[in-house]
Amino acid sequence: MVTLIQSRKPSSGYGTAEPKYMTPRTPSRPTRGHEVARIAEALGQPFMPWQQHWALVVGEMVQDEETGIWVPAYPEAFATVMRQQGKTLWVLSEELHRAILHQAYDGKPQAIAYSGQSGSMARQKFRKEHWPMINASPTIRRLVKRPRFAAEDTGIDFKTGAILTIWSTAAESGHSLTVDLVCMDEIWADTDDRREQAARPAMATRHDSQKLLASTAGTERSTFYLRKQAAGRAAVTEGRTEGIAYLEFAFAEDDDPEDPRTWWANMPALGYTISERTVQAALEEMRGEDGDLSEFKRAWGNVTTRSGGARVIPEAMWLAVCDPDAAPAGRLVIAADAAPDQSSASIAVVDHELTCELIDNRDGTGWVLDRLEALHYRWQADVVLDVGGPLGYLASQLEQRGVTVAKFNTREVTHSAAAFMERLADRRLTIRPHQKLNAAAEGAIKRPVGDGWTWSRKSTTADISPLVAVTLGVGWHLLSAPEDDLVAILV
């Protein structure tokens, strides 16, 4: 039995940080989070408030209607926090809980896999951080059968029969294995989905399996991180209580990174395990020669570093117009766009009140023609396309099928972009949140066109077709407005 240790209090009495996003606790559900907290106490590092709450959420259980088995309410949980905030303790406590206290539905010993930004970094973290914490705890150490430190076989065998294995980041890491818990650390380093692709089949036959993600922010090349961030934010914004649980602590765009008030408002470990002096030292160490603080903001503010500077669409501006209950109605227009390489396409619908919704986003473009035709006849709505864009070739095919098509040229596309941003800034449009649309708004970059601009499809790693589609739909309504109204919009 794990011995309880009294939780400590912050030495300064502060600890007032608030998360930007956090999946709330569902009190009606049983949770194993209390047991995870006991593991942390046995390691001699009781959870801070954010870790305690997060463990309770991640540990929520529900009864599967089909099998009757109790399973995690959230098969996936992603926590993104800045450096030195305690994510290592949370991840290790979850791993040890699976190995020591988890009661599997079939009674089998648990298999746990941990991976970092690389195989060597994961093994180094295990040797220098995870194992020393375990070895220093008499309660936990006595439940270890043996540690394994070979480069090709690193991990722990437990007396419960459970096995913890350190994985590499290769796509074949989980090949032919069965795993109950997968922990993917520092996913900011991933530029593709190979780690997740390795984990998915390894977990497929375990009904109560769970995938845990943890990371600090990365750069615009951190495509896997950005996709998971968009999914998590959307889940919290829409109030979902299943699927993915999400937690994010980060500076806001307009926060002063040198102001200690910013630190206290956003760093959940400040006053518990780190001090102002620690943060100040990091600030000075990471300050660039020209005063640039982007790396400090990434590491200690959990803000994604972008080569093009700040977001074109500020997050606060975007969130101000998002409404999960928004539903276009009345006079509708259907707009579509695609990635330059035709790898994906999006369809949006916008009504006369400028209520916008992304209704379809799929791989490839072969499905778009039939889908647009069906939507046109269902709603008796025009279709708008950028004739110079990736889907411009569909205009004539749609017209041959009797679909009314508004064919926007370059001038109309740039006017649509200006009109969209004007309405967005003034909160005179409404967006139904969608993870792909949110990701497009976050990664959007402007491209100059003559005296105007439009969204750049090639200068960003994000798929911005959802944003382009919405912009075209807004433009269709506003460009068909009375001339006086149009002049007011574009001047």
C-alpha positions in Angstrom: 0.0 0.0 0.0 1.3 3.5 -0.9 1.8 5.7 2.1 0.0 9.0 2.1 2.1 12.2 2.5 0.6 15.5 3.4 0.4 17.9 0.5 2.6 21.0 0.8 1.6 24.6 0.3 3.2 27.2 -1.9 5.9 29.0 0.0 4.8 32.4 -1.2 1.1 31.9 -0.7 0.5 32.7 -4.4 0.0 30.0 -7.0 -2.7 32.0 -8.7 -2.1 30.9 -12.4 -5.2 30.2 -14.4 -5.2 27.8 -17.5 -6.1 29.2 -20.9 -7.9 25.9 -21.5 -8.8 23.1 -19.2 -11.3 20.3 -19.5 -13.5 20.5 -16.4 -14.0 17.7 -13.9 -17.3 15.8 -14.3 -18.2 15.2 -10.6 -20.7 12.4 -11.4 -18.0 10.2 -12.7 -15.7 8.0 -10.6 -12.0 8.8 -11.0 -8.7 7.2 -10.4 -7.0 10.6 -10.1 -6.8 10.3 -6.3 -4.7 7.1 -6.7 -2.4 8.9 -9.1 -1.9 11.7 -6.6 -1.0 9.0 -4.0 1.8 7.9 -6.3 3.2 11.4 -6.5 3.1 11.7 -2.7 4.9 8.4 -2.4 7.6 9.9 -4.7 8.0 12.7 -2.2 6.5 15.3 -4.5 2.8 15.9 -3.8 0.8 17.3 -6.7 0.4 21.0 -7.1 -3.3 22.2 -7.6 -3.1 22.0 -11.4 -1.7 18.5 -11.4 -4.3 17.4 -8.8 -7.2 18.6 -10.9 -5.7 17.3 -14.1 -5.2 13.8 -12.6 -8.8 13.8 -11.5 -10.0 14.6 -15.0 -7.7 12.2 -16.8 -8.6 9.5 -14.3 -12.4 9.7 -15.0 -14.0 6.4 -15.8 -17.2 5.5 -17.7 -18.9 2.2 -18.4 -18.8 1.2 -22.0 -22.3 0.6 -23.2 -21.3 -2.2 -25.5 -19.0 -4.3 -23.3 -20.0 -3.1 -19.8 -16.3 -2.6 -19.1 -15.1 0.5 -17.2 -12.9 2.5 -19.4 -11.2 6.0 -19.4 -13.7 8.7 -20.2 -10.9 10.3 -22.2 -8.9 7.8 -24.3 -6.6 10.7 -25.0 -5.3 13.5 -22.7 -3.0 16.3 -23.7 -1.3 18.7 -21.3 0.8 21.5 -22.7 2.6 23.7 -20.1 5.8 25.7 -20.0 9.1 24.4 -18.7 9.6 23.4 -15.1 5.9 23.3 -14.3 5.7 19.6 -13.2 4.6 17.7 -16.3 7.4 15.1 -15.8 6.0 14.3 -12.3 2.5 14.0 -13.7 3.5 11.6 -16.6 5.7 9.5 -14.3 2.9 9.2 -11.7 0.4 8.1 -14.4 2.9 5.5 -15.6 3.5 4.1 -12.1 -0.2 4.1 -11.3 -0.8 1.9 -14.3 2.0 -0.4 -13.2 1.1 -0.6 -9.5 -2.5 0.3 -8.8 -4.5 0.0 -12.0 -7.1 -2.7 -12.0 -7.4 -3.9 -15.6 -10.8 -5.2 -16.8 -9.2 -8.7 -17.5 -6.8 -8.7 -14.7 -3.7 -8.7 -16.9 -0.5 -6.9 -15.9 -0.1 -3.6 -17.6 2.2 -2.7 -20.4 3.3 1.0 -20.5 5.3 2.7 -23.2 7.1 6.1 -22.8 8.6 8.1 -25.7 10.3 11.5 -26.0 11.4 13.7 -28.8 13.9 11.0 -29.7 14.9 7.6 -28.5 18.1 8.8 -27.0 16.4 11.7 -25.2 13.7 9.4 -23.8 16.4 7.0 -22.5 18.3 9.9 -21.0 15.3 11.3 -19.3 14.5 7.9 -17.9 18.0 7.4 -16.5 18.5 11.0 -15.2 15.0 11.9 -14.0 12.5 9.1 -13.8 14.6 6.3 -12.3 16.2 8.5 -9.7 12.8 9.6 -8.4 11.6 6.0 -8.3 14.8 4.7 -6.7 14.7 7.4 -4.0 11.2 6.3 -2.9 11.2 3.2 -0.6 7.5 2.7 -1.2 7.8 2.6 -5.0 11.3 1.0 -5.1 10.2 -2.1 -3.3 7.6 -2.8 -6.0 10.3 -2.8 -8.7 11.6 -6.2 -9.8 14.5 -4.8 -11.9 15.3 -1.7 -14.0 16.7 -2.2 -17.6 19.3 0.2 -18.9 20.4 -1.4 -22.2 20.2 1.0 -25.2 17.9 -1.5 -27.0 15.9 -2.4 -23.9 15.4 0.4 -21.4 12.6 0.4 -18.8 11.4 -1.3 -15.7 9.9 -4.8 -14.8 7.6 -4.5 -11.8 6.7 -7.2 -9.2 3.1 -6.8 -10.3 4.0 -8.2 -13.7 3.7 -4.8 -15.3 6.4 -3.6 -17.8 7.5 -0.1 -18.6 9.4 0.3 -21.9 11.1 3.3 -23.4 10.2 3.5 -27.1 12.0 5.2 -29.9 10.1 7.6 -32.2 10.3 5.3 -35.2 7.0 4.3 -36.8 7.8 0.6 -36.2 8.3 1.2 -32.4 5.1 -0.5 -31.4 5.1 -3.2 -34.1 3.7 -6.5 -32.9 3.3 -5.2 -29.3 0.3 -4.7 -27.1 0.2 -1.7 -24.8 -2.2 -0.4 -22.2 -0.8 3.1 -21.6 1.2 5.2 -24.1 2.9 8.4 -22.9 4.2 10.7 -25.6 6.4 13.4 -24.2 7.6 16.6 -25.9 5.5 16.2 -29.0 6.6 19.6 -30.2 9.5 17.9 -31.9 7.3 15.8 -34.1 6.8 17.0 -37.7 4.6 14.0 -38.6 2.3 11.4 -36.9 4.7 8.5 -36.8 4.6 8.2 -33.0 0.8 8.1 -32.9 0.7 5.7 -35.8 3.0 3.4 -33.9 0.9 3.6 -30.8 -2.6 3.1 -32.3 -2.4 -0.5 -33.4 -0.5 -1.5 -30.2 -3.5 -0.2 -28.1 -6.3 -1.5 -30.3 -7.1 -4.7 -28.4 -6.9 -3.2 -24.9 -10.4 -1.9 -24.0 -9.2 0.4 -21.2 -6.1 1.8 -22.9 -5.2 5.4 -22.8 -2.8 7.8 -24.6 -1.2 10.7 -22.7 0.5 13.6 -24.5 2.7 16.2 -22.8 4.7 19.0 -24.3 5.9 22.6 -24.2 5.1 24.6 -27.3 7.3 24.3 -30.4 7.5 26.2 -33.7 5.4 26.5 -36.8 7.0 23.2 -37.9 5.5 21.4 -34.9 2.7 20.1 -37.0 1.6 17.2 -34.7 1.6 19.5 -31.7 -0.4 22.2 -33.5 -3.0 19.7 -34.7 -3.4 18.2 -31.2 -3.6 21.8 -29.7 -6.3 22.7 -32.1 -8.3 19.6 -31.3 -7.9 20.1 -27.6 -8.9 23.8 -27.7 -11.9 22.9 -29.8 -13.0 20.2 -27.3 -12.8 22.6 -24.4 -14.5 25.5 -26.3 -17.4 23.2 -27.3 -17.7 21.8 -23.8 -17.0 18.2 -24.8 -16.7 15.6 -22.0 -15.4 12.7 -24.0 -12.7 12.0 -26.6 -9.8 14.2 -25.7 -9.1 16.0 -22.4 -7.1 19.1 -22.8 -5.0 21.4 -20.5 -3.0 24.5 -21.6 -1.1 27.1 -19.5 0.4 29.8 -21.7 1.0 33.5 -22.0 -1.5 35.5 -23.9 -0.4 37.4 -27.0 -0.6 40.8 -25.3 1.1 39.7 -22.1 4.3 41.4 -21.2 6.8 38.5 -20.9 9.1 40.6 -18.6 6.4 41.4 -16.1 6.3 39.2 -13.0 2.5 39.6 -13.0 2.4 37.8 -16.3 4.4 34.9 -14.7 2.1 34.7 -11.7 -1.0 34.7 -13.8 0.2 31.9 -16.1 2.8 29.7 -14.5 1.2 27.1 -12.3 4.4 26.1 -10.5 5.4 29.6 -9.5 5.3 29.8 -5.7 5.4 26.0 -5.4 8.5 24.6 -7.1 10.0 27.6 -8.8 10.6 31.2 -7.8 10.6 34.6 -9.5 14.4 34.5 -9.3 14.4 31.3 -11.4 12.2 32.8 -14.1 14.2 36.1 -14.1 17.5 34.1 -14.6 15.9 32.2 -17.5 14.7 35.5 -19.0 18.2 37.0 -19.0 19.8 33.9 -20.2 17.4 33.5 -23.2 17.3 37.2 -24.2 18.6 37.6 -27.8 21.3 40.1 -28.7 18.6 42.3 -30.2 16.4 41.9 -27.2 14.3 39.2 -28.8 12.4 37.1 -26.3 10.7 34.6 -28.6 12.7 31.6 -27.2 11.9 32.6 -23.7 8.2 33.0 -24.6 8.3 29.5 -26.2 10.0 27.8 -23.3 8.6 29.7 -20.3 5.5 31.2 -21.8 4.4 28.1 -23.8 3.9 30.2 -26.9 4.6 28.7 -30.4 7.5 30.4 -32.1 6.7 31.6 -35.6 9.2 32.8 -38.2 6.7 35.3 -39.5 6.1 36.9 -36.2 2.8 37.2 -34.3 -0.4 35.6 -35.5 -2.2 37.5 -38.2 -5.5 36.7 -36.6 -5.0 37.3 -32.8 -6.3 34.5 -30.7 -8.4 36.8 -28.5 -10.0 38.3 -31.7 -10.8 34.8 -33.0 -12.2 33.5 -29.7 -14.4 36.5 -29.3 -16.5 35.5 -32.4 -16.6 31.8 -31.7 -19.9 30.3 -30.6 -20.3 26.5 -30.4 -24.1 26.9 -30.8 -23.8 29.0 -34.0 -25.8 27.5 -36.9 -26.1 29.2 -40.3 -29.7 29.7 -41.4 -31.8 31.6 -43.9 -30.0 32.8 -47.1 -26.9 30.6 -47.4 -23.9 30.4 -49.7 -21.6 27.5 -50.0 -17.9 28.1 -50.4 -15.0 25.7 -51.1 -11.2 25.7 -51.3 -8.3 23.2 -51.2 -4.7 22.9 -50.3 -2.3 23.8 -53.2 -1.3 20.1 -53.6 -4.9 18.9 -53.6 -4.2 16.9 -50.4 -7.3 18.1 -48.7 -10.3 20.3 -49.3 -12.9 22.2 -47.3 -16.5 23.3 -47.7 -18.0 26.1 -45.6 -21.5 27.6 -45.4 -22.2 31.2 -44.5 -25.6 32.9 -43.9 -26.7 36.5 -44.5 -25.9 37.3 -40.9 -22.4 36.1 -41.5 -22.7 33.0 -39.3 -20.0 30.7 -40.6 -19.5 27.0 -40.3 -17.0 24.5 -41.7 -19.2 21.6 -42.7 -16.7 19.4 -44.5 -12.9 18.8 -44.5 -11.5 15.7 -46.0 -8.4 14.3 -47.7 -8.1 14.8 -51.4 -10.4 16.6 -53.7 -12.2 13.9 -55.7 -15.2 14.1 -53.4 -15.8 17.9 -53.7 -17.7 18.1 -57.0 -20.5 15.7 -56.0 -20.7 17.2 -52.5 -21.1 20.7 -53.8 -23.8 19.7 -56.2 -25.7 17.9 -53.5 -25.5 20.8 -51.1 -26.6 23.3 -53.8 -29.8 21.4 -54.5 -30.5 20.7 -50.8 -30.3 24.3 -49.8 -30.8 26.1 -53.1 -27.6 28.0 -52.4 -25.0 29.4 -54.7 -21.5 28.0 -54.7 -18.5 30.4 -54.6 -15.1 29.5 -55.8 -11.8 31.3 -56.3 -11.3 30.6 -60.0 -7.6 31.2 -59.7 -7.4 28.8 -56.8 -6.9 25.0 -56.5 -10.6 24.3 -57.1 -11.2 26.9 -59.8 -11.4 24.1 -62.4 -14.7 22.8 -60.8 -16.6 25.9 -61.8 -17.5 24.8 -65.4 -18.2 21.3 -64.2 -20.7 22.5 -61.6 -22.4 24.8 -64.1 -22.8 21.9 -66.5 -24.7 20.2 -63.6 -27.0 23.2 -63.2 -25.3 24.7 -60.2 -25.1 28.4 -59.9 -21.4 29.4 -59.3 -20.0 32.7 -58.2 -16.6 32.8 -59.8 -14.4 35.1 -57.8 -11.4 36.7 -59.5 -8.3 38.1 -57.8 -9.9 41.5 -57.1 -12.9 39.8 -55.5 -10.8 37.4 -53.5 -8.7 40.3 -52.0 -11.8 42.3 -51.2 -13.3 39.3 -49.5 -10.2 39.0 -47.3 -10.3 42.7 -46.3 -14.0 42.5 -45.6 -13.6 39.3 -43.6 -10.9 40.8 -41.4 -12.9 44.0 -40.9 -16.0 42.1 -39.7 -13.8 39.8 -37.6 -12.2 42.8 -35.8 -15.5 44.4 -35.2 -17.1 41.2 -34.0 -19.8 41.4 -36.7 -19.6 37.8 -37.7 -19.9 34.5 -35.8 -17.8 31.3 -36.1 -18.9 27.8 -35.2 -15.6 26.4 -33.7 -14.0 23.5 -35.6 -10.5 22.2 -34.9 -9.5 22.4 -38.6 -10.8 26.0 -38.9 -9.2 27.0 -35.6 -5.9 25.6 -36.8 -6.2 27.5 -40.1 -6.9 30.7 -38.3 -3.8 30.2 -36.0 -1.5 29.4 -38.9 -2.8 32.0 -41.4 -0.3 34.2 -43.2 -1.1 37.2 -45.5 0.2 37.3 -49.1 0.4 40.8 -50.8 -1.6 41.0 -54.0 -1.3 44.4 -55.8 -2.7 47.0 -53.3 -4.4 44.3 -51.3 -3.8 40.9 -49.8 -5.2 37.5 -49.5 -4.4 34.3 -47.5 -1.2 32.6 -48.5 -1.7 28.9 -49.2 2.1 28.2 -49.6 3.8 30.2 -46.9 2.4 28.2 -43.9 2.4 24.7 -42.7 -1.3 24.9 -41.8 -4.1 23.8 -44.1 -5.8 27.1 -44.5 -8.5 25.9 -46.9 -11.1 26.1 -44.1 -10.3 29.7 -43.5 -10.2 30.6 -47.3 -13.6 28.9 -47.7 -15.2 30.9 -44.9 -13.6 34.1 -46.2 -15.1 33.5 -49.7 -18.5 32.9 -48.1 -18.3 36.1 -46.1 -17.1 38.0 -49.2 -20.0 36.6 -51.3 -22.6 38.1 -48.9 -20.8 41.4 -48.5 -19.9 41.9 -52.1 -23.5 41.3 -53.1 -24.6 44.0 -50.6 -25.9 47.4 -51.7 -23.2 49.6 -53.2 -23.2 52.1 -50.3 -22.7 49.3 -47.8 -19.9 47.8 -49.9 -18.0 51.1 -50.0 -18.2 51.4 -46.2 -16.8 47.9 -45.9 -13.8 48.3 -48.2 -12.8 51.9 -47.5 
